[in-house]
Amino acid sequence: MAKICCIGDRDSIKGFAALGLDIFVCEEDEAADKVLKQAVDNGYAVIYITEYLAALAKKQVDRIDKSPDLCVVPIPSVKANSGIGVKRLSEAVEKAVGSDIIFNKESTK
């Protein structure tokens, strides 16, 4: 079974611990890359990360996304919600089914 964790500020991710997920608290912007790398190195295959930290570690998130064995899922935080999580979900669904069934927009591809 794949290991699952959540990375973010304490207030945004503490509820995930109640669901049984491992959490990595990251309160410092500079540590986003390091904490994400630590999660991957520790064998986590599914990594929920707050949108704010995902944006700070974008290069690493993009690199991880290319791996067929790993999945990074941006989630909203109590600090900020950029909409990146919904955008990525919409793109993934459009890629899988060939059209945007979430927002009902026609594909431009």
C-alpha positions in Angstrom: 0.0 0.0 0.0 1.3 3.5 -0.9 2.4 5.7 1.9 0.5 9.0 2.0 1.4 12.3 3.7 0.5 15.9 3.9 2.8 18.9 3.9 1.8 22.4 5.0 1.4 24.9 7.8 0.1 23.3 11.1 -3.4 24.9 10.9 -4.0 23.7 7.4 -2.9 20.1 7.8 -3.6 19.1 11.4 -7.0 17.6 10.3 -5.2 15.1 8.0 -3.5 13.6 11.0 -6.9 12.7 12.4 -7.5 10.8 9.2 -4.4 8.7 9.7 -2.1 10.5 7.3 1.4 11.4 8.3 2.0 15.1 8.3 5.1 17.2 7.8 4.6 20.7 9.3 6.4 23.4 7.2 6.1 26.9 8.6 9.1 28.4 6.8 8.9 29.2 3.1 12.5 28.4 2.5 12.0 24.8 3.8 9.3 23.8 1.2 11.8 22.1 -1.2 13.6 20.4 1.7 10.4 19.0 3.3 9.0 17.8 -0.1 12.3 16.1 -0.9 12.3 14.5 2.6 8.8 13.1 1.9 9.8 11.6 -1.4 13.0 10.2 0.1 11.0 8.5 2.9 8.9 6.6 0.4 5.7 8.6 0.3 3.9 8.0 -3.0 1.0 10.4 -2.5 1.8 13.8 -1.2 -0.8 16.4 -0.4 0.8 19.8 -0.1 -0.7 23.2 0.4 -1.1 25.3 -2.7 1.1 28.0 -1.2 4.0 25.6 -0.6 3.5 23.8 -3.9 4.0 27.2 -5.6 7.2 27.7 -3.7 8.5 24.3 -4.6 7.2 24.4 -8.2 10.3 23.0 -9.9 10.4 20.0 -7.6 6.6 19.4 -7.9 6.9 19.5 -11.7 9.8 17.0 -11.5 7.8 14.7 -9.2 4.8 14.9 -11.5 6.8 13.2 -14.3 7.3 10.1 -12.1 4.6 7.4 -12.7 5.0 6.2 -9.1 4.5 9.5 -7.3 1.6 11.9 -7.0 1.6 15.5 -5.6 -1.8 16.9 -4.9 -2.1 20.7 -4.1 -4.7 21.5 -1.4 -6.0 24.8 -0.2 -4.5 26.2 3.0 -5.9 28.5 5.7 -3.3 31.1 4.6 -4.1 31.3 0.9 -6.0 29.6 -1.9 -4.6 30.2 -5.4 -6.9 27.8 -7.2 -3.9 25.7 -8.4 -5.4 22.6 -6.9 -8.7 22.9 -8.8 -6.8 23.8 -12.0 -4.6 20.7 -11.8 -7.6 18.5 -11.1 -9.4 19.9 -14.1 -6.4 19.4 -16.3 -6.0 15.8 -15.1 -9.7 15.0 -15.8 -9.5 16.7 -19.2 -6.4 14.6 -20.0 -8.1 11.4 -18.9 -11.5 11.8 -20.6 -10.7 14.2 -23.4 -12.9 17.1 -22.3 -13.4 19.4 -19.4 -16.3 17.8 -17.6 -15.7 19.9 -14.4 -16.2 23.4 -15.8 -17.9 22.2 -19.1 -15.5 24.2 -21.3 -14.4 22.8 -24.7 -10.8 21.7 -25.0 -8.5 24.0 -26.7 -6.1 21.2 -27.5 
